[in-house]
């Protein structure tokens, strides 16, 4: 800088916004085709995945958002002396340029250099885990790309995190759900896991609860013989998410991002300290969250919200009833019915009607050609009436096409 500060400048590639938007459009079209024509694709929600990808990458390309994110993390950890965040030079920032303080540190992956500089690896691993869990379970706002290249270690075992383009957010309800589900998994309480999923998940009507319980039993049984200190919470959460996804239980995308981040954090922790135990760090945060959940202040606040909702409902009921009655009196009362599961039936029915119609036309063509053959009138070809010959030929091709279509559909 002109004033002497050394800075790091992040510049958006020229023309990249147009390229990305074009790619998003192509991906959205492919996702739509997959949902319409690939059986079982609705399980993975291709359009939803592309939409979430588009939201994330658009945020990454807006560097002004990233600058605000850095400031928010600094405010959240203002009292934590061992977390350091680069200073942002706002006058030199825009949507396409991010100018921030240049931080000279040692990459967390450079273990030997950290040892040579006298860094306490176990302390850094513990601080890293605690700071990430505080982001998730206290602030509900966490760094979503914590690979080793984005983590620097400064003197006095201070941790500096870079690249804030990807972040995750957990609202109060989602934090409560995460705390409860992690507590149930760590304590191996399968019934509580299923209960939480049924209460909080986006569940399809065709959910096989018995099969879900069986797979969750197998999942939790797989961790019975493993000491808690050897459990990798991130991988366990990823495996858990994979199981519930197979049963079409949709969960917020931020939980997927959290599971990925936990895997990275644990990997770095174990690289620094082979005895690193994420469960040990997780237990105090879960215990604190559970205490807050059962605190009188929390219960009182939730009761007030429930009472407020019921009062609002009571106020609105007379007005809504009056509106319904007025609509009935004006003959403008309409009920929209949504028929689920009829699309496939309608398509199959239309296909059957088309085949039946084709068969009737085919039969009429054969009968007509046979009548012409008996009249022995009109132009002839090889001694046969031309029109009869044409009718048989057309009927033969149409008949073969119809048989081929039926065989290909697998429904004889």
C-alpha positions, -999 to +999 in steps of 0.1 A: +000+000+000+011+037-003+011+038+034+035+009+037+012-021+046+018-054+028-015-067+015-029-098-003-052-090-032-078-114-045-090-106-080-119-121-099-111-133-134-124-111-161-155-125-178-158-154-153-193-143-142-207-148-177-190-182-181-203-194-147-239-183-155-237-201-188-225-233-171-252-230-144-279-227-172-265-258-188-264-277-155-300-267-147-312-280-181-294-313-175-308-316-140-343-309-153-339-336-179-326-360-153-356-355-131-380-360-159-364-390-176-341-408-151-360-432-127-351-426-091-333-393-097-358-375-075-341-392-046-311-369-052-330-338-062-308-328-091-324-294-096-321-286-059-284-296-060-277-273-090-297-245-073-276-248-042-244-250-062-254-218-080-261-200-048-228-210-034-206-201-064-224-168-069-216-159-033-180-170-039-177-146-068-189-116-048-158-106-029-177-078-010-196-106+007-164-124+016-151-091+032-182-088+054-178-125+063-142-119+076-155-090+097-183-112+111-159-139+121-136-113+138-166-100+158-176-135+168-141-143+181-132-108+194-125-122+229-105-152+216-069-142+216-056-172+197-078-167+166-066-142+141-084-128+111-069-106+083-077-069+083-098-058+054-090-026+035-125-015+025-116+014+003-096-010-019-124-036-021-153-041-046-174-070-058-145-082-080-115-072-058-107-081-022-078-064-005-068-076+029-038-078+052-010-102+041-005-128+069+028-146+070+023-179+088+031-216+085+007-239+068-009-263+093+001-291+070+038-283+073+043-303+105+081-303+106+083-265+102+058-261+130+079-282+153+111-263+143+093-230+152+084-244+186+046-246+179+027-268+204+009-291+180-015-306+205-025-272+217-031-260+181-052-292+174-073-285+205-078-249+198-087-256+162-114-281+172-128-259+199-130-228+176-148-248+149-173-263+173-179-228+187-186-215+152-211-243+147-228-248+180-225-213+195-225-188+166-244-210+140-220-195+114-190-216+103-162-217+077-171-242+050-137-248+033-112-255+061-087-276+042-050-273+053-042-247+026-066-223+043-052-226+078-020-208+089-003-210+123+012-178+137+037-174+166+023-182+201+001-210+187-023-185+171-046-198+143-054-178+112-080-189+087-081-177+051-106-179+021-141-171+034-159-177+001-178-207+014-196-205+048-224-224+064-253-212+086-273-230+112-304-214+126-317-220+161-339-250+152-311-266+131-286-261+159-310-278+183-316-307+159-278-311+153-271-311+190-298-336+197-288-359+168-251-359+177-259-365+213-281-395+204-255-409+180-226-405+204-247-421+232-258-448+207-295-442+213-311-454+180-347-449+191-340-412+198-323-409+164-353-422+146-377-400+167-357-369+158-356-378+121-394-384+120-400-351+138-376-328+120-369-344+086-386-338+052-401-373+049-418-388+019-451-407+022-434-439+011-409-440+039-402-476+051-397-468+088-389-505+097-361-507+071-348-473+082-346-485+118-328-517+107-302-497+088-297-472+117-293-501+141-266-516+118-250-481+116-249-476+153-239-512+160-208-506+138-196-481+165-203-502+196-169-519+196-150-487+188-136-466+217-150-431+217-116-415+212-112-434+179-146-423+165-143-398+136-173-376+141-172-361+106-171-395+088-198-408+112-220-379+103-213-384+066-223-420+069-254-411+088-264-386+061-259-411+034-282-436+051-311-411+056-306-398+020-313-433+007-347-431+024-355-398+007-353-378+040-341-344+029-319-324+051-305-289+048-275-285+026-256-268+054-255-301+073-237-317+043-212-288+043-208-292+081-201-329+077-174-322+051-158-296+073-158-319+103-139-345+082-113-319+073-110-306+109-105-341+123-080-349+096-059-318+105-063-326+142-051-361+139-022-350+116-011-326+144-018-349+173-023-387+167-042-389+200-067-362+189-102-370+201-131-350+186-157-366+208-138-353+238-141-317+224-177-323+213-191-334+247-188-300+265-205-282+237-233-307+235-237-306+273-238-268+272-263-268+244-285-292+263-283-271+294-293-240+274-322-260+259-336-269+293-329-235+309-358-216+324-351-186+301-352-208+269-384-226+281-401-192+290-391-178+256-405-208+237-437-207+257-441-170+249-436-178+212-462-206+213-488-184+231-481-156+207-487-179+178-520-192+193-532-157+200-524-147+164-543-177+152-573-169+174-574-133+160-573-145+124-599-173+126-630-150+126-617-130+097-607-161+077-641-177+083-659-145+072-638-145+040-647-182+033-684-175+038-682-144+016-666-164-012-692-191-009-720-166-011-703-150-042-698-185-058-661-178-059-651-205-035-626-229-052-608-260-040-576-270-058-570-308-057-536-322-064-536-358-077-503-374-067-490-405-084-513-402-114-488-389-139-474-424-146-509-439-147-520-412-172-489-417-194-494-455-194-531-451-201-524-427-231-499-452-244-524-480-242-551-460-260-526-451-287-517-487-293-553-498-293-562-471-319-532-481-340-544-518-338-579-508-349-565-488-379-542-517-387-571-542-386-593-519-408-564-516-433-560-554-436-598-559-440-600-531-466-571-546-485-587-580-484-620-566-499-600-548-527-582-581-534-616-599-539-629-572-563-601-577-588-605-541-601-581-512-607-544-512-616-525-544-609-490-552-599-477-588-605-514-598-609-525-582-576-546-550-572-521-522-564-542-507-536-545-541-519-508-546-522-501-511-507-526-518-479-509-550-469-474-534-471-484-505-448-502-529-424-471-551-423-447-522-414-471-507-389-477-542-373-439-548-370-434-513-355-462-520-329-447-554-319-412-538-315-426-510-294-444-534-271-414-557-267-391-527-260-414-515-232-411-549-215-449-553-213-462-580-236 
